[in-house]
């Protein structure tokens, strides 16, 4: 994860949500904690990294943290999410031949 990455995750209520990384709070070899924005909320999001002992390859597992701010309005990130969603729709239309 890095700043301005746009990603989709499943929220605790089971709904798929698209969010954006606004800042990295902390990062180690095994975990990254990010401050993220989606649906007018700022929240923490965790990337847990595990390494395969034999191959040395890293695998990431992600988890939703907690909401820090409700009713946040961050126009720059709203625009990023809108552009991402527009791109997703355009790609889906191209795949479906529309």
Secondary structure, DSSP 8 states (H G I E B T S, - for coil): --TT-EEEEE-TTS-EEEEEEEEEEEE-SSEEEEEEEETTEEEEEEEEEEE-TTT--EEEEEEEEEEEEES---HHHHHHHHHHHHHHHHHHHHHTT-
